[in-house]
Amino acid sequence: MWSIRSTATSYVSARVVPMPSVQKIVTSVKRPRLLLALVIMVVGLSAGTASADDSSFLVARPELGDPLFEQSVILMIPPEQMPQLVDGVIINKPTTIGVKKAFPHAIDLPNAADVIYFGGPVELEATLMVRRTSSPTQDDHHVFGDLYLSVDPKNIAEILKDPHLDKANVRVFQGYSQWDINQLRNEKAQGSWYEVPVSADAVFSATPAHLWDELVAKGRMPEVEPPSPSGGSLLKILELPPGSVEQSLRLSQY
């Protein structure tokens, strides 16, 4: 069993650019003890077993009032090992924290790739990277197509120093999103989410602030069972206090 948890030594504070409501969310997070199911799920994925059919975007419907996830586009990670838990990363909420705050030896990246993205409210000290590559490392985990996930900060640091890195097709995230499978099913049945087919071009959009507007028009309502009485929103379950997301992002330098 491996872990995406990174060692946090400092807080870096900045302002979330496209989603002002996200700034109101967390100063400290009461994290669930469902420790890093994201890692468990991507273990065993390989280029031969995953495809675009295994992943999707969750796109928040306009009616979704949860300030954590309003106007969010979430890249869902295909569940493999523990299908009772579902993970993903929000791909359209860049912060003003530069990648070099955590990875000072990283090469210069274009504007959309040069900042850390708020991936979700779970394990805010965890650093993840998604990139397109034809030469994944042994520590990379296949998501779909030529898109791979890295969760080891040392591996991420080495990749970000590579002068041959595909600069336009890389994103660094702090935190991720997670649901119990029944919880997410309930939220879908309640009409909180659209499902949209995945696209690498959307993951690495040069204009992430406009991505939600572009994808919400393509959304389709998922077919799910009716919600159970025990269903609830992630915001309610985590009992997040008001505060700033970026004051909660714990960054270490690598």
C-alpha positions, 0 to 999 in steps of 0.5 A: 500500500502506498500513499499520496500524503506529503510532509507539510512544513508550511502554509502558503496563503493566496487568493483563489482566482476564478471562484471567489466563493471557494475562499470562504471554505476552509482554514482547517479541515476535519479530514475523514479517516478514509485515508487516501482512497485515491491511491488505492483506486489507481493502484493496478491501473495500466495503459492496457486496462484503463480507457476514456470509458473508465473516466469522466468529468463530473460537472456541477449543475447550475443549481448546485449550492455547495460552495465547495463544488459550485461551478466545478469540473471534476476529473474522476479517477476510474475506481478499481480496487475499492469501488465503494469510494470514488475520487477525483480532482477539480480541474478548473480552480487555479489558485494564485500559488505558483508551482515554484512555491512548492517546486522551486527547481521546476522549469518555467511553465505557461500561465495556466500550468504555472499555478497550483490548482485546488483539487478538492477538500480532502487531504489538503497537504497532498500534492498530485500532478496530472500530465500527458506523456508518452513516456510515463515513469514507473511511479505514474498511474494511468487515468485515460489515453496518454494522461497519467497521475503522479502522487509522489512529490519527489517524482513530481519534482523530478518531472517538473525539472525535465526540460523536455516536459510537455509544458502546456499539458501538466497540472499540479493540485493540492488536495482531492475530492472524495465520496462514498459511492452511495453518497455520490449516487445520492447527489447524482439522483438529486440532480447535483451533477452532470456527467460529461465525457473526458477530454485531455484538452479540457483537463489542460484548458488554457482558460480554466475559468471558462471551462465550466461554462463550456462543459455545462452545456454538454452535460447529461443527467446520469442514470442512478438509483433514487437517493437513500435517506442517509445521503448527504453533501460532502460539505455537511459530512466534513463539517468545514468551518468558514475560512480560506482554502488557500490558507489551508493548503500545506506546501512543502518544497521539493 
